[in-house]
Amino acid sequence: MTDAHLPAAGTPLTGLRFSKGHGTGNDFVLVADPDGAHIITPEQVAGLCDRHRGIGGDGLIRAVRSQHVPEGLALLADHPDAEWFMDYRNGDGSLSEMCGNGVRVFVHFLIEQGLVVLHPGHSLTIGTRGGVKVVARTDNGYMVDMGPWEFIFPEQAAERGMDSIVETSGVDVARPGLSVSMGNPHTVVALPTLDELAAANLTTAPEVAPLPPHGTNVEFAVPAEPLVSDGVGYITMRVHERGVGETLSCGTGACAAAVATRFWAGDDAPDVWAVDVPGGTVRVRFFPGPDGREHVELSGPAVIVADGVLA
């Protein structure tokens, strides 16, 4: 067990227990606040997520019962089984609608903390700012119904297969992008080779024009050659996350990259995709949802690596 010292602004959190977890390298600080007793400021989040002066993480997740969060309370009217709400903040303290790796780690955290019981083959409904998500436990991880996807600029996507231009340090010329909403915004850029993917400098945010209304995460995807093997599509991806920077993985980003690549590949493209990210591999599957729309399922591991107390 470790202690973490916070900046002066974070001293009201003294004594609060925390865990550190990750999903394919996308890492989070997690705190349990079932009754909504703590208001964690953006400055405190940034301090906790600082990799040199805090605990370090791509974001912070607060586990709170939905009834204690306005967004969660609104969801309970139609989803009374969504007892728990994933209050997710980016590493800079800004709010985020949803995180595909984070929701898997969140459910694993609830189990580890004894707040829920979830056996393999069973599922749990979770509230998020991106709507409710159903998370099923598998023998080696978690499987999430991420809900329906949609194009952010549908007319441009249908007409041209792209909707924006993306300029990125390390990439020789601006490239076309396709913007996809997975409950949060993404702009996907296809690159031809792994060498070009490796050369992209994601320490600074790519410039996207036009920019989606609430900003965007930017994914750079390289299709495998061949693209499809044994009915599964394969792509390799890096991502610059809004409010964070480059991360080892992004679950919603992997889904968006699969959406865009599948769209570009045409009608014969498969419904199952393996997405390699610097932190590992996640699996994406498309299926008809109960609402009549096409849904995206994300599968991957979740790990808790440490527990501690804020000093």
C-alpha positions in Angstrom: 0.0 0.0 0.0 1.3 3.5 -0.8 0.6 7.1 0.2 0.2 9.8 -2.4 0.7 13.5 -1.4 -1.5 16.0 -3.2 -1.1 19.7 -3.8 -2.6 22.0 -1.2 -5.9 22.3 -3.2 -6.4 18.5 -2.7 -6.0 18.3 1.1 -9.8 17.8 1.7 -9.4 14.4 0.1 -6.9 13.3 2.8 -7.6 9.7 4.0 -9.6 8.8 0.9 -8.8 5.3 -0.4 -7.9 4.9 -4.1 -6.9 2.2 -6.5 -4.9 2.3 -9.7 -6.1 0.2 -12.7 -5.7 -0.1 -16.4 -7.3 -1.6 -19.5 -4.6 -2.4 -22.2 -2.4 0.3 -20.7 -5.1 3.0 -20.5 -4.7 3.8 -16.8 -6.9 5.4 -14.2 -7.1 6.5 -10.6 -10.3 5.1 -9.1 -12.1 6.2 -5.9 -15.2 4.8 -4.3 -17.7 7.4 -3.2 -21.0 5.5 -3.0 -23.0 8.2 -1.3 -21.6 11.2 -3.3 -19.9 12.6 -0.3 -16.9 14.1 -2.2 -16.8 16.8 -4.7 -13.5 16.4 -6.6 -12.4 19.6 -8.3 -10.7 19.7 -11.8 -7.6 20.9 -10.0 -7.6 17.9 -7.7 -8.2 15.5 -10.6 -5.2 17.0 -12.5 -3.1 16.7 -9.3 -4.0 13.1 -8.8 -3.4 12.2 -12.4 0.0 14.0 -12.6 2.6 11.3 -13.3 5.3 13.1 -11.4 3.6 14.8 -8.5 0.5 12.6 -8.1 -0.5 9.0 -8.6 -0.5 9.2 -12.4 -3.3 8.3 -14.8 -5.0 9.1 -18.1 -8.1 9.9 -16.0 -9.9 9.6 -12.7 -13.0 7.5 -12.1 -15.3 8.1 -9.2 -17.7 5.2 -8.3 -20.9 6.8 -7.1 -24.5 5.6 -6.9 -26.5 7.1 -9.8 -29.0 8.7 -7.4 -26.3 11.1 -6.2 -25.3 12.5 -9.6 -27.7 14.6 -11.6 -26.8 12.8 -14.9 -27.2 9.4 -13.1 -30.5 10.3 -11.5 -31.9 11.3 -15.0 -30.9 7.8 -16.3 -32.6 5.9 -13.5 -36.1 6.9 -14.7 -35.7 4.6 -17.7 -33.0 2.3 -16.4 -33.7 1.6 -12.7 -31.1 -1.2 -12.7 -28.2 1.3 -13.4 -27.4 1.6 -9.7 -23.8 2.7 -10.3 -22.5 5.7 -12.2 -19.0 6.1 -13.7 -18.1 9.7 -13.0 -15.1 10.0 -15.4 -12.7 12.9 -15.7 -9.9 13.3 -18.2 -6.4 13.7 -16.8 -6.6 17.5 -17.1 -9.7 17.5 -14.9 -12.2 18.0 -17.7 -15.4 16.0 -17.9 -15.7 13.1 -20.5 -18.8 11.4 -21.7 -17.5 7.9 -21.8 -14.4 5.7 -21.8 -14.5 2.1 -23.2 -11.4 0.9 -21.3 -12.5 2.9 -18.2 -15.9 1.2 -17.9 -14.3 -2.2 -17.9 -11.8 -1.1 -15.2 -14.7 0.6 -13.3 -16.7 -2.7 -13.1 -13.6 -4.6 -12.1 -13.1 -2.0 -9.4 -16.6 -2.4 -8.1 -16.1 -6.1 -7.8 -12.7 -5.8 -6.1 -14.2 -3.3 -3.6 -17.1 -5.7 -2.8 -19.6 -3.2 -4.0 -21.2 -5.6 -6.5 -21.1 -9.3 -7.2 -20.7 -10.3 -10.8 -19.9 -13.8 -12.0 -18.6 -14.7 -15.4 -21.5 -14.8 -17.9 -23.5 -12.2 -16.0 -23.8 -8.5 -16.8 -24.2 -5.2 -15.0 -25.8 -1.9 -16.2 -23.7 1.2 -15.6 -24.6 4.8 -15.9 -22.3 7.2 -17.8 -22.5 10.6 -19.3 -22.7 8.8 -22.6 -25.8 6.9 -21.5 -26.1 3.5 -19.9 -23.7 0.7 -20.8 -24.2 -3.0 -20.2 -21.0 -4.7 -19.1 -20.7 -8.5 -19.1 -18.0 -10.4 -17.3 -16.1 -13.0 -19.3 -13.6 -15.7 -18.3 -10.7 -13.4 -19.1 -12.1 -9.8 -19.0 -15.2 -7.8 -19.8 -17.4 -7.3 -22.8 -19.3 -3.9 -23.1 -22.3 -3.0 -25.3 -21.1 0.4 -26.2 -24.4 1.3 -27.8 -25.0 2.6 -31.3 -22.4 4.5 -33.3 -23.1 7.5 -35.6 -21.3 9.8 -37.9 -20.9 13.3 -36.5 -21.2 14.8 -40.0 -23.4 12.2 -41.7 -23.9 14.1 -45.0 -20.2 14.5 -45.7 -19.5 11.0 -44.6 -22.1 9.6 -47.1 -21.0 11.8 -49.9 -17.2 11.8 -49.6 -16.3 9.1 -47.1 -14.5 11.8 -45.0 -15.6 15.0 -43.3 -12.4 16.8 -42.2 -8.7 17.5 -42.8 -6.2 16.5 -40.1 -2.7 18.0 -39.8 -0.3 16.1 -37.5 3.3 16.7 -36.6 5.4 14.0 -38.1 3.0 13.2 -40.9 4.2 14.8 -44.1 0.9 16.1 -45.5 -2.6 16.7 -44.1 -4.9 13.7 -44.3 -8.6 13.2 -44.6 -10.5 12.2 -41.5 -13.9 10.7 -40.7 -15.6 11.7 -37.5 -17.6 9.1 -35.4 -19.5 9.5 -32.2 -19.4 6.6 -29.7 -21.1 8.7 -27.1 -17.9 10.9 -27.3 -16.3 12.3 -30.4 -13.6 10.8 -32.5 -11.9 11.6 -35.8 -10.3 8.7 -37.6 -7.4 9.0 -40.0 -6.2 6.1 -42.2 -2.4 5.8 -42.7 -0.8 3.4 -45.2 2.1 2.0 -43.2 3.2 1.2 -39.7 6.3 3.3 -40.3 4.2 6.4 -40.9 2.1 5.5 -37.9 5.3 5.4 -35.7 6.5 8.7 -37.1 3.3 10.6 -36.0 4.1 13.0 -33.2 1.2 12.8 -30.8 2.7 14.8 -28.0 0.7 17.8 -29.4 -2.9 17.7 -30.5 -3.6 17.2 -34.2 -5.4 20.0 -35.9 -8.8 19.0 -37.2 -10.9 21.2 -39.5 -13.8 21.3 -39.2 -13.6 20.4 -35.5 -16.6 18.6 -34.0 -18.6 20.8 -31.7 -17.2 19.4 -28.4 -13.6 18.8 -29.7 -12.4 15.3 -30.7 -10.1 12.4 -30.0 -8.0 11.6 -33.0 -7.2 8.0 -34.0 -4.6 7.0 -36.6 -5.3 3.5 -38.0 -3.3 1.3 -40.3 -5.2 -1.6 -42.0 -3.4 -4.9 -42.0 -2.4 -6.6 -45.3 -4.5 -8.6 -45.8 -7.2 -6.6 -44.0 -9.3 -9.7 -43.2 -8.1 -13.1 -42.0 -10.5 -15.9 -41.0 -13.4 -13.5 -41.0 -11.8 -10.9 -38.7 -10.5 -7.5 -39.7 -7.2 -6.3 -38.3 -6.0 -2.7 -37.7 -3.2 -1.1 -35.7 -4.0 2.2 -34.0 -2.5 5.1 -32.0 -4.6 7.8 -30.4 -4.4 11.4 -29.1 -7.1 11.7 -26.5 -8.9 15.0 -25.9 -7.8 16.5 -22.5 -5.1 13.8 -22.0 -2.6 13.5 -24.9 -1.4 10.2 -26.4 -2.5 7.1 -24.4 -1.6 3.5 -24.7 -5.2 2.6 -25.5 -8.6 4.1 -26.1 -11.6 1.8 -26.0 -14.1 4.2 -27.7 -11.3 5.1 -30.1 -10.8 1.5 -31.1 -14.5 1.2 -31.8 -14.5 4.4 -33.8 -11.4 3.2 -35.8 -13.2 -0.1 -36.5 -16.4 1.9 -37.6 -14.4 4.0 -40.0 -12.2 1.2 -41.5 -15.3 -1.0 -41.9 -17.1 1.8 -43.7 -14.2 2.5 -46.0 -13.8 -1.2 -46.7 -17.3 -1.5 -48.1 -20.2 -3.9 -47.9 -18.1 -7.1 -47.6 -16.2 -5.9 -44.6 -16.5 -8.2 -41.5 -18.4 -7.5 -38.3 -15.6 -8.5 -36.0 -12.3 -6.6 -35.7 -9.1 -6.9 -33.7 -7.5 -3.5 -32.9 -3.9 -3.5 -31.9 -2.9 -0.5 -29.7 0.4 0.2 -27.9 -1.0 -1.3 -24.7 -2.4 -4.6 -26.2 -5.3 -5.8 -28.3 -9.1 -5.2 -27.9 -11.9 -6.8 -29.9 -14.7 -4.9 -31.5 -17.9 -6.5 -32.8 -20.9 -5.0 -34.6 -24.4 -6.4 -33.9 -28.1 -5.4 -34.2 -29.1 -3.6 -31.0 -32.4 -4.0 -29.2 -33.3 -0.4 -30.2 -33.1 -1.4 -33.9 -29.8 0.4 -34.5 -26.4 -1.2 -35.0 -24.4 -1.4 -31.8 -20.7 -1.9 -31.1 -19.4 -4.3 -28.6 -15.9 -3.9 -27.0 -14.0 -6.7 -25.3 -10.8 -6.6 -23.4 -9.0 -7.0 -20.0 -9.2 -4.9 -16.9 -6.5 -4.9 -14.1 -6.2 -3.3 -10.7 -2.5 -2.9 -9.9 -2.4 -1.0 -6.6 -4.4 0.3 -3.7 -3.5 3.2 -1.4 -4.7 6.1 0.8 -4.4 9.8 0.0 -2.1 11.4 2.5 
